Amino acid sequence: MKAATLFGYYGYDNLGDELLCQQSIKMLKEAHFDKIYLLVNRKKVKDFLQTGILPIDRFDLTKVFQAIFKSDVVVCGGGGILQDQTSLKSLLYYSSLILISLALGKPVLLLANSLGPLKHTISRCIVRFILKRRNLYFIARDPVSFKYAKLVGAKYVSLGTDLAVGTIENLPKLEKEKRISLCLKSEIELEPIITVAEICGFSEILLVPLSPQDEPACERVSKKYGLRISTQPLRDLISSSFVVSQRMHGCLISCLAGIPFISLNNSKSKRFFERYFPNYEGFCSKEDPTKIALTIMKLKDVKLDAKNLVEDYAKMWNDVLNLLKTLKKE
């Protein structure tokens, strides 16, 4: 019986991270891991109970240590955990999990992760130290992270894609409505966007929070402009005609559904999508409502094709399965 420990930012109702969790579990099960210790928010432990999955409180250090000790491999499933933009504490927590695992002789797979931003010197030192470890396997989500890992001397590194691409198989086929969905983490001015939406014939602007952290900003914008807030984020995104998002996975989900998007002030999103759409004009480094409105007019009839993303995902899937089978035997 083979066991794995899986960790990430799981159990916080962040749509993107929950999709990453689902795909990571699916991959580990297909690699025939019989037992998966899943580190989650302690308030959601019971929600993740299922056959073969043993959810544990991610901050119960005794149980976390025991899970790692019992595992054949430790996996970080997707996302951008090795960064200090959110907080230095977050990076130190995840780095500690990785270093403890390596100290116990467990191979660690950073599966479809991105690196950075790393603002602090100590953060850069920690990440470089981790990447150089002999038993550390890094599959980069984007070319920038791949090149950085190679530059600092990572022992094993390859280029993959985002784990959430795998959800394309399960996305429902919904008829597109003439609607713009806004995935906001922070409040922005909407007057020019509302004007352009009316000119272009959009019937609604809908606020779509992808995380509980987004809800306060969405509520303020809703109150200010009289806009509806989604209660079905995934369904409302894929049935929209246009998406404007401050979160990368809002853009990715729309792309998988063939919907044009604008990515707002998100370097991770830009460096991921430029690989697939090098001439795409939907990246706004500043949240200028006039520029956003003009970009909506320019891109509203664009049809996005996710074929290359899906092909990269299939290749990464096969490579990871082969790697996991190898690590199980060691």
C-alpha positions in Angstrom: 0.0 0.0 0.0 1.5 3.3 -1.1 0.7 6.7 0.6 1.2 10.3 -0.4 0.9 13.6 1.5 -0.8 16.3 -0.6 -0.7 20.0 0.4 -1.7 23.4 -1.0 -4.0 26.2 -0.2 -6.9 23.8 0.3 -10.1 24.1 2.2 -10.6 27.9 2.0 -13.3 27.9 -0.7 -11.0 29.5 -3.2 -12.4 28.2 -6.5 -9.0 28.0 -8.3 -7.3 26.1 -5.4 -10.2 23.7 -5.0 -9.9 22.8 -8.7 -6.1 22.2 -8.2 -6.9 20.0 -5.3 -9.4 17.9 -7.3 -6.9 17.4 -10.1 -4.0 16.5 -7.8 -6.1 13.9 -6.0 -7.2 12.5 -9.4 -3.6 12.2 -10.5 -2.4 10.5 -7.3 -5.3 8.0 -7.5 -4.5 7.2 -11.1 -0.9 6.6 -10.0 -2.3 4.0 -7.6 -1.6 5.7 -4.3 -4.0 3.9 -1.9 -3.8 6.5 0.8 -3.6 10.3 0.4 -3.0 12.5 3.5 -4.6 15.8 2.5 -3.6 19.0 4.5 -6.6 21.3 4.7 -8.2 24.1 6.7 -9.2 22.6 10.0 -12.7 23.9 9.6 -13.2 21.8 6.5 -11.6 18.5 7.4 -14.9 16.6 7.4 -15.8 18.1 4.0 -12.8 16.3 2.3 -13.5 12.8 3.7 -13.8 10.2 1.0 -12.4 6.8 0.1 -8.6 6.8 0.2 -8.4 10.4 1.4 -7.4 11.2 5.0 -7.8 15.0 5.5 -5.9 16.5 8.4 -5.6 20.0 9.9 -2.8 21.6 8.1 -1.7 23.3 11.3 -1.7 20.2 13.5 2.0 19.8 13.3 2.0 16.4 15.1 -0.4 14.9 12.6 1.3 16.6 9.6 4.7 15.2 10.7 3.1 11.7 11.1 1.5 11.9 7.7 4.8 12.9 6.0 6.6 10.1 7.9 4.1 7.5 6.6 4.2 8.7 3.0 6.2 7.5 0.1 6.0 10.9 -1.6 5.0 14.5 -0.7 3.2 16.5 -3.3 2.4 20.2 -3.5 -0.5 20.3 -6.0 -0.5 23.4 -8.1 -0.6 27.1 -7.4 1.9 29.7 -6.4 2.9 28.8 -2.9 6.6 29.8 -3.1 6.1 33.5 -3.0 6.1 36.2 -0.4 3.7 38.7 -2.0 0.8 37.3 0.1 2.9 37.0 3.2 6.4 35.9 4.3 4.7 33.6 6.9 3.0 31.7 4.1 6.2 31.0 2.3 7.9 29.9 5.5 5.1 27.5 6.3 5.2 25.8 2.9 9.0 25.8 2.9 9.0 24.1 6.2 6.8 21.3 4.9 9.1 20.8 2.0 12.3 20.8 4.1 10.9 18.5 6.8 9.9 16.1 4.0 13.3 16.2 2.5 15.0 15.7 5.9 12.9 12.6 6.4 14.1 11.2 3.1 10.8 11.7 1.2 10.8 12.8 -2.4 8.9 16.1 -2.9 7.1 16.9 -6.1 6.2 20.6 -6.7 3.4 19.8 -9.2 2.6 22.6 -11.7 3.8 25.4 -9.3 4.9 28.9 -10.1 7.7 30.8 -8.3 7.6 34.3 -7.0 7.2 37.1 -6.6 10.1 36.9 -4.0 10.5 40.4 -2.5 12.7 39.4 0.5 16.3 38.3 0.3 15.6 35.5 2.8 12.7 34.3 0.5 15.0 34.0 -2.5 17.7 32.2 -0.5 15.1 29.7 0.8 13.6 29.0 -2.6 17.1 28.5 -4.2 18.1 26.2 -1.4 14.9 24.1 -1.9 15.2 23.9 -5.6 18.8 22.5 -5.4 17.9 19.6 -3.2 18.6 16.2 -4.7 15.1 14.7 -3.9 13.1 17.7 -5.1 11.2 17.5 -8.3 9.8 20.7 -9.8 7.3 20.9 -12.6 6.9 24.6 -13.5 3.5 26.1 -14.4 5.0 28.8 -16.6 8.2 29.5 -18.5 9.5 32.2 -16.1 9.4 29.8 -13.2 11.0 27.1 -15.3 13.9 29.4 -16.4 14.4 30.7 -12.8 14.7 27.1 -11.5 17.2 26.2 -14.2 19.2 29.3 -13.5 19.6 28.6 -9.8 20.6 25.0 -10.4 17.5 22.9 -9.7 18.4 19.2 -9.9 15.1 18.2 -11.6 12.9 20.7 -13.4 10.5 20.5 -16.3 7.9 22.7 -17.9 4.2 21.8 -17.4 1.0 23.9 -17.3 -1.7 24.7 -14.8 -3.5 21.7 -13.2 -6.9 23.4 -13.5 -6.6 22.9 -17.3 -7.7 19.3 -16.6 -11.1 20.5 -15.5 -12.0 21.1 -19.1 -13.3 17.5 -19.3 -15.9 18.3 -16.7 -17.0 21.8 -17.6 -20.8 21.7 -18.4 -21.8 22.9 -21.9 -23.8 26.0 -21.2 -25.3 28.5 -23.6 -23.5 31.8 -23.6 -25.4 34.8 -22.2 -24.7 38.3 -23.2 -23.0 39.1 -19.9 -19.7 40.4 -18.6 -18.5 38.7 -15.4 -16.2 40.6 -13.1 -13.9 38.6 -10.7 -12.7 41.2 -8.3 -10.5 41.0 -5.2 -10.5 44.8 -4.8 -12.8 47.6 -5.7 -12.5 49.4 -9.1 -14.4 52.2 -10.8 -16.9 50.9 -13.3 -18.5 53.9 -15.0 -16.7 53.6 -18.3 -17.1 49.8 -18.3 -20.9 50.1 -17.7 -21.1 52.6 -20.6 -19.2 50.3 -23.0 -21.3 47.3 -21.9 -24.4 49.1 -22.9 -23.0 50.2 -26.2 -21.8 46.6 -27.0 -25.2 45.1 -26.1 -24.2 43.3 -23.0 -27.4 42.7 -20.9 -25.7 42.4 -17.5 -22.5 43.0 -15.6 -22.2 40.3 -12.9 -19.9 40.2 -9.9 -18.3 36.7 -9.5 -16.3 36.3 -6.3 -13.9 33.3 -6.6 -13.0 33.3 -2.9 -14.5 34.4 0.4 -11.7 37.0 0.4 -13.3 38.6 -2.7 -16.7 39.0 -1.2 -16.2 42.3 0.7 -15.0 44.1 -2.4 -17.8 42.6 -4.5 -20.4 43.7 -1.9 -19.1 47.3 -2.0 -19.2 47.3 -5.8 -22.6 45.7 -5.8 -24.0 48.4 -3.5 -22.4 51.2 -5.4 -23.5 50.2 -8.8 -26.6 48.0 -8.2 -25.0 44.9 -9.6 -25.9 41.3 -8.9 -23.4 39.0 -7.1 -23.1 35.4 -8.3 -23.9 32.4 -6.1 -22.7 29.9 -8.7 -19.2 31.2 -9.8 -18.2 28.3 -12.1 -21.5 28.1 -13.9 -21.8 31.9 -14.3 -18.2 32.2 -15.6 -18.5 29.6 -18.3 -21.9 30.9 -19.4 -20.6 34.5 -19.8 -19.6 36.2 -23.0 -16.7 38.2 -21.5 -14.7 38.0 -18.2 -12.6 40.6 -16.4 -10.6 39.1 -13.6 -8.1 40.0 -11.0 -7.5 36.3 -10.4 -5.6 34.0 -12.7 -8.1 31.1 -12.5 -11.0 33.4 -13.5 -9.0 34.0 -16.7 -8.1 30.3 -17.1 -11.7 29.1 -16.7 -13.0 31.6 -19.3 -10.2 30.6 -21.7 -11.1 26.9 -21.3 -14.7 27.8 -22.2 -13.5 29.9 -25.2 -14.5 33.2 -23.7 -12.3 36.3 -24.1 -10.9 37.8 -20.9 -9.1 40.7 -19.5 -6.5 40.0 -16.8 -6.1 42.8 -14.3 -2.8 43.6 -12.6 -1.7 40.0 -12.3 1.8 39.1 -13.3 1.3 35.4 -12.8 -1.6 35.4 -15.2 0.3 37.3 -17.8 3.4 35.1 -17.8 1.3 32.0 -18.0 -1.0 33.0 -20.9 1.7 34.8 -23.0 3.1 31.3 -23.7 -0.1 30.3 -25.4 -1.4 33.7 -26.7 1.7 35.8 -27.3 -0.2 38.6 -29.1 -3.2 38.7 -26.9 -4.1 42.2 -25.8 -6.1 41.4 -22.7 -3.5 42.1 -20.0 -3.9 45.4 -18.1 -1.1 46.1 -15.7 -3.0 49.0 -14.2 -6.7 48.9 -13.3 -7.6 51.9 -15.5 -11.4 51.6 -16.1 -11.1 53.6 -19.4 -8.5 51.2 -20.7 -10.5 48.2 -19.5 -13.6 49.5 -21.3 -11.6 50.1 -24.6 -10.1 46.6 -24.3 -13.6 45.1 -23.9 -14.6 46.7 -27.2 -11.5 45.4 -28.9 -11.7 41.8 -27.7 -15.5 41.2 -27.3 -15.7 39.1 -30.5 -12.5 37.1 -30.0 -12.8 33.3 -29.8 -10.1 31.6 -27.7 -8.9 28.1 -28.4 -7.5 26.1 -25.5 -6.1 23.3 -27.7 -2.4 24.0 -26.8 -3.2 24.1 -23.1 -5.0 20.8 -23.3 -2.1 19.2 -25.2 0.4 20.4 -22.7 -1.8 19.2 -19.8 -2.0 15.7 -21.4 1.8 15.6 -21.8 2.3 16.8 -18.2 -0.2 14.2 -16.9 1.7 11.3 -18.6 5.1 12.6 -17.4 3.8 13.0 -13.8 2.3 9.5 -13.7 5.6 8.0 -14.9 7.5 10.0 -12.4 5.2 9.0 -9.5 5.5 5.4 -10.5 9.3 5.7 -10.4 9.2 7.4 -7.0 6.9 4.7 -5.5 9.5 2.1 -6.3 12.4 3.9 -4.7 
